[in-house]
Structure formats: structure tokens, C-alpha cells
Amino acid sequence: MNSPPAIVASLVALEAHADLVVECAPAHLLRSIIEPFLEAGKTAIVLSSGALLDNEDLIDLARVNGGQIVVPTGALIGLDAVAAAAEGTIRSVRMVTRKPVRGLLGAPYLEEHNIEIADIRESLLIFRGTPREAAKGFPANLNVAVALSLAGIGADRTVLEIWADPVLERNTHRIEVEADSASFSMSIENVPTDTNPKTGRITALSVISYLRKLKAPLRVGS
């Protein structure tokens, strides 16, 4: 069976050719990519979730028009558990991210605070704050923290630490949650993509997994 021909279209014209869009572009392009789909009541899968914090009106736009913004699991595990716990009361969420130096080089936060990590020889804490702050300082690195905050207690109450580690080869995340329904922790070590060390290979696979669920006869997980 032959595949349909590929269509190349401008961002303005893209919505007319698809029922769903997957955004995986630089964060400043988020609005121009997904806004037409939300206005049309369609679905937008967003990987630059940090950019949603500066475009929260898009959530209202989706609500008014019957559209939907989907933030996939991406590089984390356990977002289902966090979202379930949020139906009750979550007391605290803490995330510790450790990344190879090459995956953090060039981050605006490092440049603004004159933090040099290229030649470090041991693990260095380079940031402690909230996902909202990290989304601005590490726009290509910490969408995962924003996704966690959206599933749980928000971008201003979630506590985040970022470490640069010259020994690591993988992006690692550890999450600790205290809630009235459960206390749990989880960790993951993601293999970076060959072309973009800031992003783990599993991020793209999580989008594929979501797309398969849309018409699957059996769906596991919420």
C-alpha cells in the first residue's frame, strides 16, 4: 500500500491539512504552531511544555473551542500516579535532575549567572528553584519538570534541583512525592538522542505511544 504524498505547508496553512499537530520546535514557535489547531477545536501535542507557562491563555482557547492540549509523558515515568494523587492532596513534589555537561551547555541561566561548567570535574548544583523559573533559564532542558508540575501541584510549588555531572552519560531524573493518598519516589535514566543531547530518546517514543492509544482496542494507563 502506497503512503500518501508528503505535504509541505507554512505554519499558517498547516491546520487545514491535519486533525492533530505534534509540536517539537523551539519554544518561541509554540503559539504559532498550536493556536490555529485549538481555534479549530483540534488536538495539539506539546513537547515544549515550558512555553505553556507563558501562554496559559491557550488553555482557555482550547476550552472554549473544544480543543485539547496534550503534554505527553516524555522523559518521565509516573505522571499517571502524580495526576491521580492530585485528585486528593499533594503535600510536596521534589525533582532532582542530573545531566551530562554537554546537555546543559549554552543554557541562558548559566550565561546570565556566569556559571562555567565546561571543565568541571565533579557534580555541581547549578539551579534550585521552581519549574517556572527553570523554563526560562533552561528552555531546551526542563520541559520534563514543567510536565511534572502540571500533573501535580503547579509550576510554583514544585521544587527542582539541576545538577551538571561530568561523569554522566544519561539524563537522570528523580521525583519524590508526598500526598494524602500515597508517598512514592521514582527515577529514570534517559539515553540522550544522538543529534540533540538535551533530549532523551524516550521523549519521541512517548509521543508514538500516545498516538497508538488513540485508536487502540486496549488502553493501559490513564
TAPEKA-V889909 format. One line per field, one symbol per residue. phi: phi as a letter, one per 40 degrees, with the letter a starting at -180 (. if undefined). A space follows every 50 residues. Layout:
BEGIN
phi->???
END
This chain:
BEGIN
phi->.cccccbbbcdcccdcbacabbcabddccdccccdcccccgbbbcbcccd ccccbcccccccccbgcabbbcdgcbbgcdcccccccbbccabbbbbbbc dccbdgcdccccbfccbdbcbadbcbaaibdccccccbccbbdcccdccc cbbgcbbccbbbbcbcccbbcbbbbbbbaccababaaabccccccaccbc cccccccccccccdbccbbbgc
END
